[in-house]
């Protein structure tokens, strides 16, 4: 399994990166991305530390730890330059906190993240079909999420993505040790979104291909 959207105590998560990665390894994960919340106040502090710990862990563990970031609640004008800055600092997986139904994310965030060419648009809420088509054109992956609250729009996202051929990935948005998914629960979430077991396997392959693309 893969999980390309998680948080450690470098933002609002509960675990050290090493413990989070170890717990994912025990569940049979092939790779996990550490994508702590960031804005201009902490981007240059978080990413170098995540890069270092991923480098250290990857020397000693079979699971692959991937350095990333989730840009969160940014002014629209800051999304493009901060995506570029995150990549310059070494983030291999750049996620933007999409227009979830349960937080006051600025309208237009989904579109700006897509135009910025992020890797994953997390929990994009009631994303428009126009933006779903644009995500396909820009090779931005849309997220089906296990996270409570954010998952309320999974069915909407899944329906439009399937209709338009936009790639999906399945992530947990883990903040604590109980948030990581088993394969069984991940499949249940996918089925609950109106998708199939084949779609679950397809999302795993999408994550594998996204990681290959990012090196």
C-alpha positions, 0 to 999 in steps of 0.5 A: 500500500501507499499513503502520500499524505500524512502529518508528524509532530512537525505540524499538527501530527502526534508522532515523530517521523520515525514512529509514523514510518515504522507503524506504516511499515508494520501495516505493510506499506510500500511507501509513505510521504511525510507532508506536514502543513506549511505556509510561509512561516515554517516552510523553510524549517520543516522541509529540510528536517523531513528531507533529512529524516527520510534520508536517514530512515531510507538507509535502514528500512524497507519501506520508502519514506518520501519528503513532502509538504502540504501547503495549507490555507494559503492566499491564492497569490502565494500558491504558485511561488510556494509550490516552487519554493517547496520543490527547491527546498527538496520536497518530492511530494507537494500537496495542497490542502483543497477546498474541503467541506469542513474548513473555510478554505479560500474559494479558488484554491483548487484551481490555483493548486492545479495551475501550480502543478502540484502532485496531489490536490487533497480532499478537494470538496465539491470540486467543479468538473472544469477543475477536474478536467484541468487536473487531468490535463496538468497531471495533478492527482485528486485525493480520495481520503480516509480522513473523517470530515474530509471524506464527505465529498469522496463520492463527488470526487470519485464520480467526476474523476471517473467520468473524465479520466482524472487519476485518483490516489487514496490517502489517509491524511494521518495525524495520529497512530490510529489514522493509518489504514489497513488494506481492508479499511482502505478498500472499504472507503473506496467502495463507499465512494462508489468505486470498485476493488479494481479502482482501489488497485488502480489507485495503488498503481497511481501512487506508485507511478507518481512516486516514480515520476518524482524520483 
